[in-house]
Amino acid sequence: MAFVVVLDACVLVPHPLVDTLLRAADAGLYEPRWSAQILDEVERALVRARGLEPGRAAGRVRAMRRAFPHAEVDGHDDLVPAMRNDPKDRHVLAAAVRTGAAAVITANVKDFPTAALAPHAIEALHPDEFLLDLLDLDEPAVLRVLADQARAYANPPVTLPTLRGHLAAGLRPRRGTPRDRRARADVTHETAAPGPSVPTVAPCGEHSGGMQQNEASAQVDVVEQARRRAADVRRNVEQVLALVEEEGGPFDFVSVAAAAHCSVTYLRQHREFATRIRDLQATVPGPPAAEPARSDAVLDRRLARVERQMATLRATVSRLEDENSVLRFRMAEAARVRRPALGGRGA
């Protein structure tokens, strides 16, 4: 069974992005979830921000419901008051908790702080992070999805590099005035050009030097991408550890255990990304970046402390389970002794 994620309204509005996400879901790479409130937000945004006619916007939402009849989550309204993320997005997190989602896919990651997600073992992922994760999980399947998507755009035709440019334009942080950012965000497959992040590969032969230069540039981009992801993971580690180590916080056993588990997972991811960075830097010209040895040592010490806390919690659970077993045995024994006594009194 594929893992479950909740798609926030902001990732269901831009056409190239939602097309990629839903094609990936249709290919079985993950299971999408949303709520009626999320789809209402999508429909309003399509009319207000994208200029679609109300009928077309409603038709697009109906098509999503038909394509994924089991994606809609309900029965989560009672959970909304207990959520601790941004108030306007608490319904999204509540839907994720109700359906048992592993992540919320959103462009507004800041509205889903780690401290609010850790008790529920849920993470917030930007769509570019999510697509990269899917690529890591099953690269051939993701590439097939993108190739099929590019072939489906026939008026005008769109190549795979152009499609990558559309996605890059919608996913990467953008500079400029709010009007400029909105204009770039509204680019569709009819008008967009390949984004600057897409390397153009020259043909072999007399232009082979250009190919090598583009390959080197692509490697540098991958190093920077891995470095950014490692930095994000490090921040998540620090936030989760702060949550675990907070004294007197309003966190029950399950919350602390979930946060500790998240911190272990995040730190392992950080080490994986750090290894990838070192391997990639070996192929990229230029001085290597300074190793974060000292910071890693601090995280190691904090992780060791969390692991000790986890061991204590596991021991506590084991003791409580033993006590519960003894209690159940005594209750059963008392019931067994009591039954003959009651029978004798009735006779």
C-alpha positions in Angstrom: 0.0 0.0 0.0 1.4 3.4 -1.0 1.9 6.0 1.7 -0.9 8.6 2.3 -0.4 12.4 2.1 -2.8 15.3 2.3 -2.5 17.8 -0.5 -3.1 21.4 0.6 -5.1 23.7 -1.6 -2.1 25.8 -2.7 -0.5 22.8 -4.5 -3.8 21.9 -6.2 -4.2 25.2 -8.1 -1.1 25.6 -10.4 -1.9 23.5 -13.4 1.5 21.9 -14.2 2.1 21.1 -10.6 -1.3 19.6 -9.8 -1.1 17.6 -13.1 2.2 16.1 -12.0 1.0 15.3 -8.5 -2.2 13.6 -9.6 -0.5 11.7 -12.4 2.0 10.4 -9.8 -0.8 9.4 -7.6 -2.6 7.7 -10.5 0.7 5.8 -11.1 0.5 4.4 -7.5 3.4 6.4 -6.1 1.3 7.6 -3.2 -2.3 8.0 -2.1 -3.7 11.6 -2.2 -6.1 12.9 0.4 -8.0 16.2 0.6 -11.2 17.5 2.3 -14.3 19.3 1.1 -12.9 22.5 2.6 -9.6 22.1 0.8 -11.4 21.6 -2.5 -13.7 24.6 -1.8 -10.5 26.7 -1.4 -9.1 25.3 -4.7 -12.3 26.2 -6.5 -12.3 29.8 -5.1 -8.6 30.2 -5.9 -9.1 29.1 -9.5 -11.7 31.8 -10.0 -10.1 34.6 -8.0 -6.4 34.1 -8.7 -6.4 32.2 -12.0 -9.3 33.9 -13.7 -11.2 30.7 -14.5 -14.9 30.9 -15.1 -16.8 29.5 -12.1 -18.2 26.7 -14.2 -14.7 25.6 -15.4 -13.3 25.8 -11.8 -16.2 23.6 -10.5 -15.7 21.2 -13.4 -12.0 20.8 -12.5 -12.8 20.0 -8.9 -15.5 17.5 -10.0 -13.0 15.8 -12.3 -10.6 15.4 -9.3 -13.3 13.9 -7.2 -14.2 11.4 -10.0 -10.6 10.5 -10.6 -9.9 9.8 -6.9 -13.2 8.8 -5.3 -11.6 7.7 -2.1 -9.4 10.8 -1.5 -11.9 12.9 0.4 -11.5 13.0 4.2 -14.4 13.7 6.5 -15.1 13.4 10.2 -12.2 15.5 11.2 -14.0 18.7 12.3 -13.8 17.7 16.0 -10.0 17.5 15.8 -9.6 21.1 14.5 -9.6 22.8 17.9 -6.8 20.5 19.1 -4.4 21.4 16.3 -1.6 23.9 17.1 -0.5 25.0 13.7 -1.6 28.2 11.9 -5.3 28.7 12.6 -6.3 29.1 9.0 -4.7 25.7 8.2 -5.7 23.7 11.2 -8.4 22.0 9.2 -5.7 20.6 6.8 -3.7 19.1 9.7 -6.9 17.8 11.3 -7.7 16.0 8.0 -4.1 14.5 7.9 -4.5 13.3 11.5 -7.9 11.7 10.8 -6.8 9.9 7.7 -3.4 8.8 9.2 -1.4 10.7 6.6 2.4 10.7 6.7 2.8 14.2 5.4 1.0 17.4 4.3 2.2 18.7 0.9 2.0 22.5 1.0 3.8 25.5 -0.3 3.1 27.2 3.1 5.4 25.0 5.2 5.8 27.8 7.7 2.2 27.4 8.7 2.9 23.8 9.8 5.7 24.1 12.4 7.4 20.9 13.5 6.3 21.4 17.1 2.6 21.2 16.0 3.3 18.1 13.7 5.6 16.0 15.8 2.9 14.7 18.3 1.0 13.3 15.3 4.1 11.8 13.5 3.3 14.0 10.4 5.7 16.2 8.4 5.1 19.2 6.2 6.8 19.0 2.8 7.1 21.6 0.1 6.0 20.1 -3.3 9.5 20.2 -4.7 10.8 18.2 -1.7 7.9 15.7 -2.1 8.6 15.2 -5.8 12.3 14.8 -5.1 11.4 12.2 -2.5 9.2 10.4 -5.1 12.1 10.5 -7.5 14.4 8.9 -4.9 11.8 6.2 -4.2 11.1 5.2 -7.8 13.0 7.2 -10.4 11.8 5.2 -13.5 8.2 5.6 -12.5 8.5 9.4 -11.9 10.3 9.9 -15.2 7.5 7.9 -17.0 4.9 10.2 -15.3 6.7 13.3 -16.5 7.2 11.9 -20.0 3.5 11.0 -20.3 2.6 14.4 -19.0 4.7 16.1 -21.6 3.3 14.0 -24.4 -0.3 14.9 -23.3 0.3 18.6 -24.0 -0.3 18.7 -27.7 -1.4 22.3 -28.3 1.3 23.4 -28.4 3.6 20.4 -27.9 5.7 20.4 -24.8 9.0 18.7 -24.4 10.1 17.1 -21.1 12.8 19.8 -20.5 10.1 22.5 -21.0 7.8 20.7 -18.6 10.6 20.6 -16.0 11.0 24.4 -16.6 7.3 24.9 -15.8 7.6 22.9 -12.6 10.8 24.8 -11.6 9.0 28.1 -12.2 6.2 27.1 -9.9 8.3 25.5 -7.2 11.5 27.5 -6.8 11.5 30.6 -4.5 10.8 33.7 -6.7 12.2 37.2 -6.4 10.7 40.5 -7.5 7.6 42.5 -6.7 4.4 40.7 -5.6 2.9 41.5 -9.1 6.0 40.0 -10.8 5.8 36.9 -8.6 2.1 36.4 -9.3 2.8 36.8 -13.0 5.5 34.1 -13.0 3.3 31.8 -10.8 0.5 32.1 -13.3 2.5 30.7 -16.2 0.8 27.7 -17.8 2.0 25.1 -20.3 0.8 27.3 -23.2 3.1 30.2 -22.5 6.0 29.1 -20.2 9.5 28.7 -21.4 12.1 26.3 -19.8 13.2 27.6 -16.4 16.8 28.6 -15.7 17.3 25.5 -13.5 16.9 23.1 -16.5 20.3 22.4 -18.1 20.4 22.4 -21.9 22.6 19.6 -23.2 24.5 20.4 -26.4 25.0 17.7 -29.1 28.1 15.7 -29.1 31.1 16.5 -31.4 32.2 20.1 -31.7 30.0 21.2 -28.8 31.1 18.5 -26.4 32.8 21.1 -24.3 29.5 22.8 -23.7 28.0 19.5 -22.6 30.7 19.1 -20.0 30.1 22.6 -18.8 26.4 22.0 -18.5 27.0 18.7 -16.7 29.3 20.5 -14.2 26.6 23.2 -13.7 24.0 20.5 -13.1 26.3 18.8 -10.5 26.7 22.1 -8.7 22.9 22.6 -8.6 22.5 19.1 -7.1 25.1 19.9 -4.5 23.3 23.1 -3.5 20.0 21.2 -3.5 21.4 18.5 -1.2 23.0 21.2 1.1 19.6 23.0 1.4 17.9 19.8 2.3 20.5 19.0 4.9 20.1 22.4 6.4 16.3 21.9 6.5 16.7 18.6 8.2 19.1 20.1 10.7 16.5 22.8 11.6 13.9 20.1 12.0 16.2 18.1 14.3 16.8 21.2 16.5 13.1 22.0 16.7 12.1 18.5 17.6 14.8 18.1 20.2 13.8 21.4 21.7 10.2 20.0 22.0 11.5 16.7 23.6 13.8 18.5 26.0 11.3 21.2 27.1 10.7 20.7 30.8 7.1 20.9 32.1 5.7 21.1 28.6 2.1 20.0 28.0 3.1 16.8 26.2 1.9 13.3 27.1 3.9 10.1 26.7 2.8 9.5 23.1 3.7 13.1 22.1 7.2 12.8 23.5 7.8 9.4 22.0 6.6 10.6 18.6 8.9 13.6 18.8 11.9 11.5 19.8 11.2 9.2 16.9 11.0 12.1 14.5 14.3 13.5 15.8 16.1 10.2 15.2 14.6 10.0 11.7 15.6 13.6 10.9 19.2 13.1 12.1 19.6 10.0 10.0 18.3 11.9 7.0 20.8 14.7 7.7 23.7 12.3 7.8 22.5 10.8 4.5 22.4 14.2 2.9 25.8 15.2 4.3 27.3 12.0 2.8 25.7 12.9 -0.6 27.1 16.4 -0.4 30.6 15.1 0.2 30.3 12.6 -2.6 29.0 15.3 -5.0 31.6 17.9 -4.0 34.3 15.5 -5.0 33.1 15.8 -8.6 32.6 19.6 -8.6 35.5 22.1 -9.0 36.1 24.7 -6.4 37.0 24.7 -2.7 34.9 22.3 -0.5 32.6 23.7 2.0 33.6 23.5 5.7 32.5 20.3 7.4 29.9 20.8 10.1 31.7 18.5 12.5 31.1 20.5 15.6 27.4 20.9 15.0 27.1 17.2 14.2 28.8 16.4 17.6 26.3 18.6 19.4 23.4 16.9 17.6 25.0 13.5 18.5 25.0 14.4 22.2 21.5 15.6 22.1 20.4 12.5 20.1 22.1 10.3 22.7 20.1 12.1 25.4 16.8 11.6 23.5 17.7 7.9 23.0 18.2 7.6 26.8 14.8 9.2 27.2 13.3 6.7 24.7 14.9 3.8 26.6 13.3 5.1 29.9 9.9 5.5 28.2 10.2 2.0 26.8 11.0 0.6 30.2 8.0 2.5 31.7 5.7 1.1 29.0 7.0 -2.4 29.7 6.5 -2.0 33.4 3.0 -0.7 32.9 2.2 -3.6 30.5 3.4 -6.0 33.2 1.3 -4.4 35.8 -1.7 -4.4 33.5 -1.2 -8.1 32.8 -1.1 -8.8 36.5 -4.2 -6.7 37.1 -6.1 -8.5 34.3 -5.0 -11.9 35.8 -6.2 -10.9 39.3 -9.5 -9.6 37.9 -10.0 -12.9 36.0 -9.2 -14.9 39.1 -11.6 -12.8 41.3 -14.3 -13.3 38.7 -13.7 -17.1 38.7 -13.8 -17.3 42.5 -16.9 -15.1 42.6 -18.9 -17.2 40.1 -19.2 -20.4 42.2 -20.1 -18.2 45.3 -22.9 -16.6 43.4 -24.1 -20.0 42.1 -24.1 -21.5 45.6 -26.2 -18.6 47.0 -28.7 -19.0 44.2 -29.1 -22.7 45.0 
